[in-house]
Amino acid sequence: MADARNIINHRKPSRFPTRRQVLAGTFGFGALAALARIGSGTSFAEETTATDTTVTTTATTNATAATGTLPIPDLLTATDDGGVSVFALETQAGTNTTLISGKTITTAGFNSTFLGPTIQVTDGQAVRFDITNTLDDETTVHWHGLHIAPSEDGGPQNIIEAGGTWSPATTINQGEACTLWYHPHGLGTTAEQVSLGLAGMLIVDDGSAANAALPTAYGADDIPLIMQSTSVSSAGSFAATNAAFTASGATLKFLVNGMSATDETPTLSVAYSRVRLRLLNASLTDSITVALSDGGAFTQVASDAALLPEPLSITSLRISPGERAEIVLEPSGTVTLRATVRNTTNGTRYTVSMLEVSSTGTDTPDALPDTLNTITDLDTTDATTRTFTLSNSGASMLINGIAATTMDIMDANAIMTTLDAVEKWTITNASTNIYHNFHLHDVPFQVVSVAGATPTGANLGWRDTIEVAPGTSVVIKMQFTDYADNEYMYMLHCHNVVHEDDGMMLGLMVMS
């Protein structure tokens, strides 16, 4: 393995600097007007935006932008470099003094000082991400859910030194319309850096008729919702460990696109009769169950990695850390989405009204298609089978008895497979009362069974992250296509990123 991949075999103390910046880059002008109406302490937006000259847009051309108090991250506009779309990102540090009165909280973001812009790409598009790290710490940027070569994946091998720039390039090769995201993935530092706000959404359009039949006007009827269950310590720092969530003097907060729904419910008014909400659970450890406050039904149209085979009428939706889901609402009057937040032992932390949605639309959209996606079942007749046991020994988190906390351990215990191999994995949670989940880099997977039962609902779609309850097993299958590398690895891990930092991760080598 290359020496460059072994420079993060230790945990470094946080050295994020303090830098206050004005509101300009992360949220669109429509959101700026809305944020001017928000009371003190309800949003990061007063203090968390970029000072660079990156050009962004608020809503799709010729669409009527949504209004309300919900901040909507801008779309990041690419520049053209010989037919390659170049997206420029810069990690930035800052502070917030409005989330909790009297406390100055250290934050970080992309092109701002909290969260990042939305990147929207299409299948077949040649892209490059120019990422400059202005933090005092090294970092990485992982494209969660993106089918990409391991050398460009942004795992712990792809370190961006303080002051450095990393420019991974690829041709979007997803084959599906989906909602992905980007965030740091350093060894032992992921929870800390994600907790500070280093996260943004990545949307892929596959050009399909099914995706076009759904709302697709970003910022108008197609809205991202980045949900974060977090906690602020008595000293004014975001929780980056499980214990910090419940420490004496800690204050729980539920953020939606950076706004505190704990203090005031964000509002969203759309000018259309139908709205698509892209849900991302960017929390470190907590699962989130989303439901309408009146118990009514809504429609799920996508899971992590693709549109579902057909629209799914549901009354609640549980999303574990790192998972995404897309839902469609057709509000008559005002409807309220409520979030019930649960900790790693499935105890309820709190319930909060996370968003009020209203529509002024007089349009009459066509009925949703009966079929959204056709998913060909993977044949596992000759598949390689493996078992991965997730467990803990105190605070040490293990996969098959291994706590992968250094690159040497990762290298020595890497899972080896070959290009085009079909595999079938059993993921078992041996922890007695701790919920884990499982995320696979490189390719999505199909669910074979959950706790011995045939999959239903969203588990009939492509996934890349799935919850595994204590004492149960989830069986999945996948095929490793397109990318192989004899030096760089992918990762498989628990996406409770505190567990990931504490060792619940292994490397995966796809060999040519």
ZIZIUR-V770106 format. One line per field, one symbol per residue. phi: phi as a letter, one per 20 degrees, with the letter a starting at -180 (. if undefined). psi: psi as a letter, one per 30 degrees, with the letter a starting at -180 (. if undefined). burial: b if it has 9 or more other C-alpha atoms within 8 Angstrom, else e. Layout:
phi = ???
psi = ???
burial = ???
This chain:
phi = .fffedecebddffcffebecefbdedffffgffffeefgndbfffccbededgeccebggmdeffcpeffdgffeeedecmndeddeccfcdaccddfcgndddfcbadladblbfeddccgneeccdedddefedfbbcdefneebfffdfnffeefdfgnecccfcadgcembfaddbcafbfencfffffffpeabecdddemffffffegcegndcccecedcecbdffendffccffffdfgnfcfcddclneeffebffdcddecfccddeeceeffceecddbffemfecdedbdgdaffgbgcecdbbecegnfcbdccdcfdmdddeddddcefdmeffacbfeaddccdfdfcffffgfddbddfffedgdffdbccdebbcmefdcclmddedcfffgffdffdccgmfdccddddeeffbefdcccdfncfcdeebclneffclffeefccbbfcfgmccddcbbcedmccaecedeccafeffffgfeoebcecddee
psi = kkeffgfhglkkkkhklkjklljeeekleeeeeefffklkgfkfffgillgagkkllelkkgljkllafkkjklkkkllkihfkjkjkkkkklalkgfekkfkjkkllakgagkallkkkllkfkklkjjjkjglflllljkijfkjlkffgfgaffikjlkflkkikklkkhegkkljalkllhljfgeeeeeffgiklkjkkkggleeefflkgjkfdgjkkjjkjjlkklffhkkkgleefeglkfkjkkjkjhfkjfeekkkkkklglfkkkkjkkjglefklkkklkfgglllkkflaeflklelkjklfljkjlkfllkklkkikjbklkkkkkkkafggkkelkkjfkkklkgkglillkkkekfkjjkkkjgegkkklkkkklkjbfkkkkhgkjifleeeeefgkkkalkgkkljkjjkjfkegkkllkkkldlllkkeljhfkkklbffflklfkkkjlkglkkklllkjleklkgeklalklkgjfeeeegfiklljkjk.
burial = eeeebbebbeeeeeebeeeebbbbbbbbebbbebbeebeebbbbbebbbbbeebebbbbbeeeebbbbbbbbbbbbbeeeeeebbbbbbbbbbbbbbbbeeebebbbbbbbbbbbbbbbbbbbebbbbbbbbbbbbbbbbbbbbbbbbbbbbbbbbbbbbbbbbbbeebbbbebebbbbbbbbbbbbbbbbbbbbbbbbbbbbbbbbeebbbeebbbbbbbbbbbbbbbbbbbbebbbbbebebbeeeebbbbbbbbbbbbbeebbbbbbbbbbbbbbbbbbbbbbbbbbbbbeeebbbbbbbbbbbbbbbbebbbeebbbbbbbbbbbebeebbbbbbbbbbbeeebeebbbbbbbbbbeeeeeeeebebbbeeeebebeebeeeebbbbbeeebbbbeeebbbbbebbbeebeebbbebbbbbbbbbbbeebbbbbbbbbbbbbbbbbeeeebeebbbbbbbbbbbbbbbbbbbbbbbeebbbeebbbbbbbbbbbbbbbbbbbbbbbbe
